[in-house]
Amino acid sequence: MKHHLVEQCVETLCHKGCRAVWADIDALEAGVALPETRGLSSAEVREVVSELKAIMSVYRGTCAAG
């Protein structure tokens, strides 16, 4: 697994903003490929989702999902 690519993808997605990240998590969980995840393996995409969820757990209540 290319952890630096996962970290780079997470950082790029987070720059889109709170609500966009929740939408991206939903899309990735539904199997939708995002431009930011292009070139990542399915395991790497799962890691991106996991890391995004961990980051976004801090924002529960201040930035609603969906």
All heavy atoms as TSV, in Angstrom:
chain	resi	resn	atom	element	x	y	z
A	1	MET	N	N	0.852	-1.178	0.000
A	1	MET	CA	C	0.000	0.000	0.000
A	1	MET	C	C	0.896	1.238	0.000
A	1	MET	O	O	1.887	1.304	0.710
A	1	MET	CB	C	-0.914	-0.012	1.222
A	1	MET	CG	C	-1.914	1.126	1.209
A	1	MET	SD	S	-3.094	1.112	2.574
A	1	MET	CE	C	-3.967	-0.401	2.281
A	2	LYS	N	N	0.523	2.201	-0.781
A	2	LYS	CA	C	1.283	3.449	-0.898
A	2	LYS	C	C	0.678	4.482	0.056
A	2	LYS	O	O	-0.201	5.250	-0.317
A	2	LYS	CB	C	1.268	3.928	-2.340
A	2	LYS	CG	C	1.905	2.943	-3.297
A	2	LYS	CD	C	1.769	3.381	-4.722
A	2	LYS	CE	C	2.329	2.304	-5.619
A	2	LYS	NZ	N	1.784	2.361	-6.939
A	3	HIS	N	N	1.178	4.486	1.291
A	3	HIS	CA	C	0.609	5.353	2.316
A	3	HIS	C	C	0.729	6.837	1.972
A	3	HIS	O	O	-0.153	7.621	2.312
A	3	HIS	CB	C	1.243	5.059	3.675
A	3	HIS	CG	C	0.902	3.706	4.193
A	3	HIS	ND1	N	-0.341	3.393	4.678
A	3	HIS	CD2	C	1.626	2.566	4.272
A	3	HIS	CE1	C	-0.364	2.124	5.047
A	3	HIS	NE2	N	0.815	1.595	4.804
A	4	HIS	N	N	1.804	7.216	1.285
A	4	HIS	CA	C	1.948	8.634	0.933
A	4	HIS	C	C	0.858	9.064	-0.041
A	4	HIS	O	O	0.383	10.195	0.025
A	4	HIS	CB	C	3.345	8.927	0.381
A	4	HIS	CG	C	3.630	8.307	-0.956
A	4	HIS	ND1	N	3.952	6.972	-1.102
A	4	HIS	CD2	C	3.630	8.851	-2.189
A	4	HIS	CE1	C	4.138	6.719	-2.393
A	4	HIS	NE2	N	3.950	7.838	-3.068
A	5	LEU	N	N	0.424	8.175	-0.906
A	5	LEU	CA	C	-0.669	8.516	-1.830
A	5	LEU	C	C	-1.994	8.622	-1.088
A	5	LEU	O	O	-2.812	9.492	-1.392
A	5	LEU	CB	C	-0.771	7.480	-2.945
A	5	LEU	CG	C	0.389	7.437	-3.937
A	5	LEU	CD1	C	0.176	6.320	-4.955
A	5	LEU	CD2	C	0.566	8.774	-4.626
A	6	VAL	N	N	-2.194	7.745	-0.109
A	6	VAL	CA	C	-3.409	7.804	0.707
A	6	VAL	C	C	-3.440	9.123	1.469
A	6	VAL	O	O	-4.457	9.834	1.470
A	6	VAL	CB	C	-3.474	6.599	1.674
A	6	VAL	CG1	C	-4.586	6.780	2.701
A	6	VAL	CG2	C	-3.670	5.298	0.894
A	7	GLU	N	N	-2.331	9.477	2.106
A	7	GLU	CA	C	-2.259	10.733	2.859
A	7	GLU	C	C	-2.481	11.940	1.966
A	7	GLU	O	O	-3.183	12.881	2.341
A	7	GLU	CB	C	-0.913	10.838	3.570
A	7	GLU	CG	C	-0.757	9.851	4.711
A	7	GLU	CD	C	0.623	9.876	5.323
A	7	GLU	OE1	O	1.365	10.863	5.126
A	7	GLU	OE2	O	0.963	8.896	6.014
A	8	GLN	N	N	-1.903	11.913	0.781
A	8	GLN	CA	C	-2.068	13.021	-0.161
A	8	GLN	C	C	-3.532	13.144	-0.585
A	8	GLN	O	O	-4.073	14.250	-0.655
A	8	GLN	CB	C	-1.180	12.796	-1.380
A	8	GLN	CG	C	-1.240	13.909	-2.390
A	8	GLN	CD	C	-0.326	13.637	-3.576
A	8	GLN	OE1	O	0.183	12.535	-3.761
A	8	GLN	NE2	N	-0.121	14.648	-4.390
A	9	CYS	N	N	-4.170	12.022	-0.835
A	9	CYS	CA	C	-5.580	12.033	-1.234
A	9	CYS	C	C	-6.451	12.578	-0.107
A	9	CYS	O	O	-7.329	13.412	-0.346
A	9	CYS	CB	C	-6.015	10.620	-1.613
A	9	CYS	SG	S	-7.724	10.520	-2.150
A	10	VAL	N	N	-6.214	12.116	1.112
A	10	VAL	CA	C	-6.983	12.591	2.265
A	10	VAL	C	C	-6.829	14.101	2.410
A	10	VAL	O	O	-7.813	14.828	2.596
A	10	VAL	CB	C	-6.554	11.864	3.557
A	10	VAL	CG1	C	-7.131	12.539	4.791
A	10	VAL	CG2	C	-6.974	10.399	3.506
A	11	GLU	N	N	-5.616	14.583	2.301
A	11	GLU	CA	C	-5.367	16.020	2.432
A	11	GLU	C	C	-6.099	16.800	1.344
A	11	GLU	O	O	-6.730	17.825	1.615
A	11	GLU	CB	C	-3.872	16.308	2.366
A	11	GLU	CG	C	-3.528	17.749	2.617
A	11	GLU	CD	C	-2.034	18.002	2.687
A	11	GLU	OE1	O	-1.293	17.120	3.139
A	11	GLU	OE2	O	-1.633	19.103	2.265
A	12	THR	N	N	-6.034	16.316	0.122
A	12	THR	CA	C	-6.698	16.985	-0.997
A	12	THR	C	C	-8.207	17.035	-0.783
A	12	THR	O	O	-8.844	18.074	-0.984
A	12	THR	CB	C	-6.377	16.268	-2.321
A	12	THR	OG1	O	-4.962	16.304	-2.535
A	12	THR	CG2	C	-7.077	16.923	-3.499
A	13	LEU	N	N	-8.788	15.913	-0.362
A	13	LEU	CA	C	-10.226	15.873	-0.136
A	13	LEU	C	C	-10.633	16.789	1.008
A	13	LEU	O	O	-11.658	17.479	0.927
A	13	LEU	CB	C	-10.683	14.440	0.133
A	13	LEU	CG	C	-10.626	13.497	-1.071
A	13	LEU	CD1	C	-10.859	12.061	-0.635
A	13	LEU	CD2	C	-11.629	13.898	-2.134
A	14	CYS	N	N	-9.832	16.851	2.062
A	14	CYS	CA	C	-10.166	17.702	3.209
A	14	CYS	C	C	-10.172	19.188	2.854
A	14	CYS	O	O	-10.925	19.962	3.445
A	14	CYS	CB	C	-9.207	17.439	4.359
A	14	CYS	SG	S	-9.546	15.881	5.216
A	15	HIS	N	N	-9.387	19.568	1.881
A	15	HIS	CA	C	-9.359	20.972	1.456
A	15	HIS	C	C	-10.661	21.402	0.788
A	15	HIS	O	O	-10.905	22.599	0.627
A	15	HIS	CB	C	-8.178	21.232	0.510
A	15	HIS	CG	C	-6.873	21.374	1.217
A	15	HIS	ND1	N	-6.537	22.483	1.950
A	15	HIS	CD2	C	-5.832	20.526	1.328
A	15	HIS	CE1	C	-5.340	22.333	2.465
A	15	HIS	NE2	N	-4.890	21.136	2.116
A	16	LYS	N	N	-11.514	20.442	0.434
A	16	LYS	CA	C	-12.783	20.758	-0.220
A	16	LYS	C	C	-13.839	21.261	0.763
A	16	LYS	O	O	-14.845	21.812	0.356
A	16	LYS	CB	C	-13.306	19.522	-0.964
A	16	LYS	CG	C	-12.428	19.121	-2.122
A	16	LYS	CD	C	-12.766	17.766	-2.677
A	16	LYS	CE	C	-14.111	17.686	-3.320
A	16	LYS	NZ	N	-14.360	16.362	-3.944
A	17	GLY	N	N	-13.607	21.032	2.054
A	17	GLY	CA	C	-14.557	21.504	3.061
A	17	GLY	C	C	-15.363	20.379	3.672
A	17	GLY	O	O	-15.484	19.282	3.119
A	18	CYS	N	N	-15.928	20.702	4.805
A	18	CYS	CA	C	-16.616	19.733	5.650
A	18	CYS	C	C	-17.741	18.985	4.926
A	18	CYS	O	O	-17.756	17.765	4.878
A	18	CYS	CB	C	-17.146	20.476	6.873
A	18	CYS	SG	S	-17.799	19.423	8.162
A	19	ARG	N	N	-18.678	19.704	4.385
A	19	ARG	CA	C	-19.827	19.053	3.741
A	19	ARG	C	C	-19.400	18.263	2.504
A	19	ARG	O	O	-19.935	17.184	2.248
A	19	ARG	CB	C	-20.880	20.084	3.382
A	19	ARG	CG	C	-21.518	20.716	4.610
A	19	ARG	CD	C	-22.724	21.579	4.258
A	19	ARG	NE	N	-23.116	22.476	5.326
A	19	ARG	CZ	C	-23.676	22.108	6.465
A	19	ARG	NH1	N	-23.879	20.851	6.716
A	19	ARG	NH2	N	-24.018	23.013	7.372
A	20	ALA	N	N	-18.443	18.773	1.771
A	20	ALA	CA	C	-17.953	18.056	0.588
A	20	ALA	C	C	-17.287	16.746	0.989
A	20	ALA	O	O	-17.421	15.734	0.291
A	20	ALA	CB	C	-16.987	18.934	-0.201
A	21	VAL	N	N	-16.581	16.744	2.114
A	21	VAL	CA	C	-15.923	15.515	2.560
A	21	VAL	C	C	-16.961	14.456	2.912
A	21	VAL	O	O	-16.815	13.288	2.541
A	21	VAL	CB	C	-14.972	15.783	3.749
A	21	VAL	CG1	C	-14.464	14.481	4.347
A	21	VAL	CG2	C	-13.801	16.642	3.302
A	22	TRP	N	N	-18.032	14.855	3.610
A	22	TRP	CA	C	-19.085	13.880	3.915
A	22	TRP	C	C	-19.680	13.310	2.626
A	22	TRP	O	O	-19.934	12.099	2.535
A	22	TRP	CB	C	-20.182	14.510	4.765
A	22	TRP	CG	C	-19.817	14.662	6.206
A	22	TRP	CD1	C	-19.735	15.828	6.904
A	22	TRP	CD2	C	-19.479	13.629	7.135
A	22	TRP	NE1	N	-19.359	15.570	8.204
A	22	TRP	CE2	C	-19.201	14.225	8.369
A	22	TRP	CE3	C	-19.380	12.234	7.031
A	22	TRP	CZ2	C	-18.839	13.491	9.497
A	22	TRP	CZ3	C	-19.020	11.498	8.158
A	22	TRP	CH2	C	-18.751	12.129	9.369
A	23	ALA	N	N	-19.902	14.162	1.636
A	23	ALA	CA	C	-20.440	13.689	0.349
A	23	ALA	C	C	-19.453	12.747	-0.328
A	23	ALA	O	O	-19.853	11.732	-0.914
A	23	ALA	CB	C	-20.765	14.878	-0.551
A	24	ASP	N	N	-18.175	13.067	-0.246
A	24	ASP	CA	C	-17.155	12.205	-0.850
A	24	ASP	C	C	-17.081	10.859	-0.142
A	24	ASP	O	O	-16.922	9.814	-0.793
A	24	ASP	CB	C	-15.790	12.893	-0.837
A	24	ASP	CG	C	-15.699	14.037	-1.833
A	24	ASP	OD1	O	-16.549	14.123	-2.745
A	24	ASP	OD2	O	-14.763	14.849	-1.705
A	25	ILE	N	N	-17.206	10.849	1.186
A	25	ILE	CA	C	-17.222	9.586	1.925
A	25	ILE	C	C	-18.395	8.732	1.449
A	25	ILE	O	O	-18.230	7.540	1.154
A	25	ILE	CB	C	-17.308	9.840	3.450
A	25	ILE	CG1	C	-15.989	10.424	3.964
A	25	ILE	CG2	C	-17.648	8.546	4.191
A	25	ILE	CD1	C	-16.046	10.936	5.397
A	26	ASP	N	N	-19.575	9.343	1.351
A	26	ASP	CA	C	-20.756	8.614	0.872
A	26	ASP	C	C	-20.532	8.053	-0.527
A	26	ASP	O	O	-20.870	6.901	-0.806
A	26	ASP	CB	C	-21.994	9.514	0.873
A	26	ASP	CG	C	-22.493	9.837	2.275
A	26	ASP	OD1	O	-22.108	9.134	3.240
A	26	ASP	OD2	O	-23.263	10.807	2.401
A	27	ALA	N	N	-19.957	8.869	-1.397
A	27	ALA	CA	C	-19.705	8.438	-2.775
A	27	ALA	C	C	-18.722	7.271	-2.806
A	27	ALA	O	O	-18.957	6.260	-3.492
A	27	ALA	CB	C	-19.183	9.607	-3.608
A	28	LEU	N	N	-17.625	7.398	-2.068
A	28	LEU	CA	C	-16.628	6.329	-2.059
A	28	LEU	C	C	-17.200	5.039	-1.489
A	28	LEU	O	O	-16.914	3.946	-1.996
A	28	LEU	CB	C	-15.393	6.767	-1.270
A	28	LEU	CG	C	-14.562	7.869	-1.929
A	28	LEU	CD1	C	-13.513	8.400	-0.961
A	28	LEU	CD2	C	-13.916	7.372	-3.220
A	29	GLU	N	N	-18.010	5.143	-0.447
A	29	GLU	CA	C	-18.633	3.946	0.127
A	29	GLU	C	C	-19.625	3.306	-0.843
A	29	GLU	O	O	-19.859	2.103	-0.772
A	29	GLU	CB	C	-19.316	4.283	1.449
A	29	GLU	CG	C	-18.310	4.528	2.558
A	29	GLU	CD	C	-18.949	4.781	3.905
A	29	GLU	OE1	O	-20.046	5.389	3.950
A	29	GLU	OE2	O	-18.340	4.392	4.916
A	30	ALA	N	N	-20.189	4.100	-1.747
A	30	ALA	CA	C	-21.116	3.579	-2.755
A	30	ALA	C	C	-20.379	3.041	-3.986
A	30	ALA	O	O	-21.003	2.586	-4.934
A	30	ALA	CB	C	-22.095	4.672	-3.171
A	31	GLY	N	N	-19.052	3.123	-3.962
A	31	GLY	CA	C	-18.267	2.589	-5.071
A	31	GLY	C	C	-17.998	3.576	-6.184
A	31	GLY	O	O	-17.507	3.200	-7.250
A	32	VAL	N	N	-18.317	4.838	-5.966
A	32	VAL	CA	C	-18.080	5.876	-6.971
A	32	VAL	C	C	-16.605	6.276	-6.926
A	32	VAL	O	O	-16.064	6.553	-5.862
A	32	VAL	CB	C	-18.968	7.108	-6.710
A	32	VAL	CG1	C	-18.662	8.223	-7.684
A	32	VAL	CG2	C	-20.435	6.721	-6.762
A	33	ALA	N	N	-15.968	6.291	-8.075
A	33	ALA	CA	C	-14.575	6.722	-8.158
A	33	ALA	C	C	-14.533	8.246	-8.237
A	33	ALA	O	O	-15.266	8.851	-9.009
A	33	ALA	CB	C	-13.907	6.116	-9.375
A	34	LEU	N	N	-13.703	8.839	-7.417
A	34	LEU	CA	C	-13.510	10.287	-7.452
A	34	LEU	C	C	-12.207	10.595	-8.177
A	34	LEU	O	O	-11.277	9.786	-8.158
A	34	LEU	CB	C	-13.430	10.841	-6.022
A	34	LEU	CG	C	-14.624	10.593	-5.120
A	34	LEU	CD1	C	-14.333	11.117	-3.719
A	34	LEU	CD2	C	-15.863	11.241	-5.687
A	35	PRO	N	N	-12.116	11.764	-8.794
A	35	PRO	CA	C	-10.856	12.122	-9.458
A	35	PRO	C	C	-9.659	12.047	-8.499
A	35	PRO	O	O	-8.565	11.645	-8.901
A	35	PRO	CB	C	-11.088	13.565	-9.922
A	35	PRO	CG	C	-12.564	13.712	-10.020
A	35	PRO	CD	C	-13.144	12.795	-8.962
A	36	GLU	N	N	-9.900	12.390	-7.240
A	36	GLU	CA	C	-8.809	12.395	-6.260
A	36	GLU	C	C	-8.317	10.990	-5.920
A	36	GLU	O	O	-7.197	10.828	-5.437
A	36	GLU	CB	C	-9.270	13.096	-4.958
A	36	GLU	CG	C	-9.565	14.557	-5.115
A	36	GLU	CD	C	-11.000	14.855	-5.556
A	36	GLU	OE1	O	-11.767	13.920	-5.851
A	36	GLU	OE2	O	-11.347	16.045	-5.605
A	37	THR	N	N	-9.146	9.982	-6.144
A	37	THR	CA	C	-8.752	8.609	-5.815
A	37	THR	C	C	-8.261	7.830	-7.040
A	37	THR	O	O	-7.940	6.649	-6.920
A	37	THR	CB	C	-9.915	7.840	-5.152
A	37	THR	OG1	O	-11.021	7.767	-6.051
A	37	THR	CG2	C	-10.330	8.501	-3.843
A	38	ARG	N	N	-8.203	8.502	-8.162
A	38	ARG	CA	C	-7.736	7.840	-9.385
A	38	ARG	C	C	-6.330	7.288	-9.154
A	38	ARG	O	O	-5.466	7.973	-8.608
A	38	ARG	CB	C	-7.722	8.820	-10.550
A	38	ARG	CG	C	-7.466	8.145	-11.891
A	38	ARG	CD	C	-7.626	9.095	-13.046
A	38	ARG	NE	N	-8.957	9.702	-13.044
A	38	ARG	CZ	C	-9.179	11.009	-13.151
A	38	ARG	NH1	N	-8.174	11.844	-13.288
A	38	ARG	NH2	N	-10.400	11.471	-13.131
A	39	GLY	N	N	-6.116	6.048	-9.501
A	39	GLY	CA	C	-4.815	5.414	-9.364
A	39	GLY	C	C	-4.608	4.691	-8.039
A	39	GLY	O	O	-3.606	4.015	-7.868
A	40	LEU	N	N	-5.570	4.824	-7.115
A	40	LEU	CA	C	-5.457	4.120	-5.843
A	40	LEU	C	C	-6.097	2.737	-5.966
A	40	LEU	O	O	-7.094	2.565	-6.676
A	40	LEU	CB	C	-6.157	4.892	-4.725
A	40	LEU	CG	C	-5.609	6.263	-4.361
A	40	LEU	CD1	C	-6.412	6.855	-3.202
A	40	LEU	CD2	C	-4.136	6.198	-4.002
A	41	SER	N	N	-5.545	1.776	-5.249
A	41	SER	CA	C	-6.138	0.442	-5.212
A	41	SER	C	C	-7.402	0.486	-4.357
A	41	SER	O	O	-7.643	1.449	-3.619
A	41	SER	CB	C	-5.144	-0.552	-4.609
A	41	SER	OG	O	-4.962	-0.276	-3.224
A	42	SER	N	N	-8.199	-0.570	-4.420
A	42	SER	CA	C	-9.410	-0.614	-3.604
A	42	SER	C	C	-9.049	-0.587	-2.111
A	42	SER	O	O	-9.761	0.040	-1.317
A	42	SER	CB	C	-10.268	-1.827	-3.943
A	42	SER	OG	O	-9.546	-3.017	-3.759
A	43	ALA	N	N	-7.962	-1.220	-1.729
A	43	ALA	CA	C	-7.522	-1.186	-0.323
A	43	ALA	C	C	-7.126	0.225	0.078
A	43	ALA	O	O	-7.424	0.676	1.196
A	43	ALA	CB	C	-6.362	-2.148	-0.107
A	44	GLU	N	N	-6.476	0.951	-0.811
A	44	GLU	CA	C	-6.084	2.330	-0.530
A	44	GLU	C	C	-7.304	3.242	-0.420
A	44	GLU	O	O	-7.350	4.118	0.445
A	44	GLU	CB	C	-5.104	2.831	-1.599
A	44	GLU	CG	C	-3.754	2.158	-1.491
A	44	GLU	CD	C	-2.871	2.342	-2.718
A	44	GLU	OE1	O	-3.395	2.577	-3.828
A	44	GLU	OE2	O	-1.649	2.235	-2.563
A	45	VAL	N	N	-8.303	3.012	-1.255
A	45	VAL	CA	C	-9.539	3.805	-1.173
A	45	VAL	C	C	-10.227	3.534	0.157
A	45	VAL	O	O	-10.703	4.468	0.817
A	45	VAL	CB	C	-10.479	3.514	-2.364
A	45	VAL	CG1	C	-11.838	4.171	-2.160
A	45	VAL	CG2	C	-9.843	3.988	-3.671
A	46	ARG	N	N	-10.259	2.277	0.590
A	46	ARG	CA	C	-10.841	1.965	1.899
A	46	ARG	C	C	-10.082	2.671	3.009
A	46	ARG	O	O	-10.680	3.160	3.972
A	46	ARG	CB	C	-10.860	0.448	2.132
A	46	ARG	CG	C	-11.922	-0.280	1.326
A	46	ARG	CD	C	-12.098	-1.715	1.768
A	46	ARG	NE	N	-10.880	-2.515	1.686
A	46	ARG	CZ	C	-10.453	-3.157	0.609
A	46	ARG	NH1	N	-11.172	-3.104	-0.515
A	46	ARG	NH2	N	-9.361	-3.857	0.630
A	47	GLU	N	N	-8.774	2.754	2.897
A	47	GLU	CA	C	-7.965	3.455	3.892
A	47	GLU	C	C	-8.272	4.952	3.874
A	47	GLU	O	O	-8.341	5.585	4.929
A	47	GLU	CB	C	-6.472	3.214	3.637
A	47	GLU	CG	C	-5.566	3.847	4.661
A	47	GLU	CD	C	-5.727	3.298	6.070
A	47	GLU	OE1	O	-6.199	2.158	6.234
A	47	GLU	OE2	O	-5.365	4.018	7.013
A	48	VAL	N	N	-8.462	5.532	2.688
A	48	VAL	CA	C	-8.841	6.941	2.574
A	48	VAL	C	C	-10.159	7.172	3.315
A	48	VAL	O	O	-10.282	8.113	4.106
A	48	VAL	CB	C	-8.966	7.377	1.087
A	48	VAL	CG1	C	-9.679	8.718	0.957
A	48	VAL	CG2	C	-7.588	7.436	0.437
A	49	VAL	N	N	-11.148	6.315	3.078
A	49	VAL	CA	C	-12.447	6.451	3.737
A	49	VAL	C	C	-12.280	6.344	5.250
A	49	VAL	O	O	-12.845	7.149	6.005
A	49	VAL	CB	C	-13.450	5.397	3.216
A	49	VAL	CG1	C	-14.718	5.369	4.058
A	49	VAL	CG2	C	-13.788	5.659	1.749
A	50	SER	N	N	-11.507	5.388	5.689
A	50	SER	CA	C	-11.286	5.208	7.123
A	50	SER	C	C	-10.647	6.446	7.751
A	50	SER	O	O	-11.083	6.912	8.811
A	50	SER	CB	C	-10.398	3.983	7.349
A	50	SER	OG	O	-10.111	3.811	8.706
A	51	GLU	N	N	-9.633	6.980	7.096
A	51	GLU	CA	C	-8.967	8.173	7.613
A	51	GLU	C	C	-9.889	9.391	7.585
A	51	GLU	O	O	-9.904	10.182	8.531
A	51	GLU	CB	C	-7.674	8.445	6.843
A	51	GLU	CG	C	-6.597	7.433	7.162
A	51	GLU	CD	C	-5.232	7.839	6.663
A	51	GLU	OE1	O	-4.946	9.051	6.578
A	51	GLU	OE2	O	-4.444	6.925	6.370
A	52	LEU	N	N	-10.656	9.532	6.525
A	52	LEU	CA	C	-11.596	10.657	6.452
A	52	LEU	C	C	-12.633	10.576	7.568
A	52	LEU	O	O	-12.955	11.583	8.198
A	52	LEU	CB	C	-12.294	10.699	5.089
A	52	LEU	CG	C	-11.447	11.142	3.909
A	52	LEU	CD1	C	-12.239	10.979	2.609
A	52	LEU	CD2	C	-10.968	12.569	4.070
A	53	LYS	N	N	-13.146	9.375	7.824
A	53	LYS	CA	C	-14.129	9.210	8.891
A	53	LYS	C	C	-13.528	9.565	10.248
A	53	LYS	O	O	-14.196	10.186	11.080
A	53	LYS	CB	C	-14.668	7.785	8.909
A	53	LYS	CG	C	-15.664	7.508	7.814
A	53	LYS	CD	C	-16.189	6.091	7.940
A	53	LYS	CE	C	-17.364	5.851	7.047
A	53	LYS	NZ	N	-17.908	4.496	7.226
A	54	ALA	N	N	-12.282	9.166	10.465
A	54	ALA	CA	C	-11.619	9.487	11.731
A	54	ALA	C	C	-11.465	10.997	11.888
A	54	ALA	O	O	-11.721	11.553	12.953
A	54	ALA	CB	C	-10.265	8.795	11.806
A	55	ILE	N	N	-11.064	11.650	10.826
A	55	ILE	CA	C	-10.899	13.107	10.855
A	55	ILE	C	C	-12.241	13.788	11.075
A	55	ILE	O	O	-12.376	14.686	11.903
A	55	ILE	CB	C	-10.249	13.606	9.549
A	55	ILE	CG1	C	-8.795	13.146	9.472
A	55	ILE	CG2	C	-10.356	15.133	9.425
A	55	ILE	CD1	C	-8.169	13.288	8.093
A	56	MET	N	N	-13.251	13.334	10.348
A	56	MET	CA	C	-14.549	13.997	10.402
A	56	MET	C	C	-15.291	13.732	11.710
A	56	MET	O	O	-16.198	14.488	12.060
A	56	MET	CB	C	-15.404	13.583	9.203
A	56	MET	CG	C	-14.822	14.016	7.860
A	56	MET	SD	S	-14.394	15.768	7.779
A	56	MET	CE	C	-16.024	16.464	7.782
A	57	SER	N	N	-14.905	12.710	12.447
A	57	SER	CA	C	-15.556	12.450	13.731
A	57	SER	C	C	-15.393	13.622	14.691
A	57	SER	O	O	-16.232	13.844	15.556
A	57	SER	CB	C	-15.017	11.164	14.362
A	57	SER	OG	O	-13.674	11.333	14.776
A	58	VAL	N	N	-14.353	14.408	14.490
A	58	VAL	CA	C	-14.105	15.603	15.300
A	58	VAL	C	C	-15.179	16.662	15.041
A	58	VAL	O	O	-15.508	17.433	15.929
A	58	VAL	CB	C	-12.709	16.180	14.972
A	58	VAL	CG1	C	-12.466	17.500	15.672
A	58	VAL	CG2	C	-11.636	15.170	15.320
A	59	TYR	N	N	-15.745	16.644	13.855
A	59	TYR	CA	C	-16.677	17.704	13.440
A	59	TYR	C	C	-18.140	17.326	13.641
A	59	TYR	O	O	-19.014	18.107	13.278
A	59	TYR	CB	C	-16.436	18.074	11.982
A	59	TYR	CG	C	-15.066	18.638	11.756
A	59	TYR	CD1	C	-14.045	17.835	11.240
A	59	TYR	CD2	C	-14.770	19.941	12.102
A	59	TYR	CE1	C	-12.767	18.357	11.057
A	59	TYR	CE2	C	-13.504	20.465	11.935
A	59	TYR	CZ	C	-12.510	19.659	11.406
A	59	TYR	OH	O	-11.252	20.167	11.243
A	60	ARG	N	N	-18.412	16.200	14.226
A	60	ARG	CA	C	-19.816	15.795	14.460
A	60	ARG	C	C	-20.504	16.897	15.263
A	60	ARG	O	O	-19.987	17.377	16.257
A	60	ARG	CB	C	-19.881	14.487	15.231
A	60	ARG	CG	C	-19.465	13.314	14.402
A	60	ARG	CD	C	-20.651	12.441	14.097
A	60	ARG	NE	N	-20.177	11.261	13.386
A	60	ARG	CZ	C	-20.630	10.911	12.209
A	60	ARG	NH1	N	-21.549	11.639	11.623
A	60	ARG	NH2	N	-20.183	9.847	11.616
A	61	GLY	N	N	-21.659	17.305	14.804
A	61	GLY	CA	C	-22.412	18.340	15.495
A	61	GLY	C	C	-22.118	19.743	14.999
A	61	GLY	O	O	-22.930	20.634	15.166
A	62	THR	N	N	-20.966	19.959	14.392
A	62	THR	CA	C	-20.653	21.280	13.870
A	62	THR	C	C	-20.737	21.326	12.344
A	62	THR	O	O	-20.830	22.383	11.769
A	62	THR	CB	C	-19.244	21.753	14.308
A	62	THR	OG1	O	-18.274	20.834	13.826
A	62	THR	CG2	C	-19.150	21.860	15.808
A	63	CYS	N	N	-20.680	20.173	11.745
A	63	CYS	CA	C	-20.824	20.053	10.289
A	63	CYS	C	C	-21.555	18.753	10.041
A	63	CYS	O	O	-20.954	17.688	10.094
A	63	CYS	CB	C	-19.466	20.045	9.592
A	63	CYS	SG	S	-19.569	19.710	7.827
A	64	ALA	N	N	-22.829	18.852	9.787
A	64	ALA	CA	C	-23.657	17.661	9.633
A	64	ALA	C	C	-23.315	16.891	8.370
A	64	ALA	O	O	-23.009	17.486	7.334
A	64	ALA	CB	C	-25.128	18.060	9.617
A	65	ALA	N	N	-23.374	15.593	8.467
A	65	ALA	CA	C	-23.194	14.748	7.289
A	65	ALA	C	C	-24.379	14.942	6.374
A	65	ALA	O	O	-25.506	15.083	6.808
A	65	ALA	CB	C	-23.082	13.286	7.712
A	66	GLY	N	N	-24.078	14.891	5.064
A	66	GLY	CA	C	-25.148	14.973	4.074
A	66	GLY	C	C	-25.874	16.207	4.196
A	66	GLY	O	O	-26.777	16.727	3.885
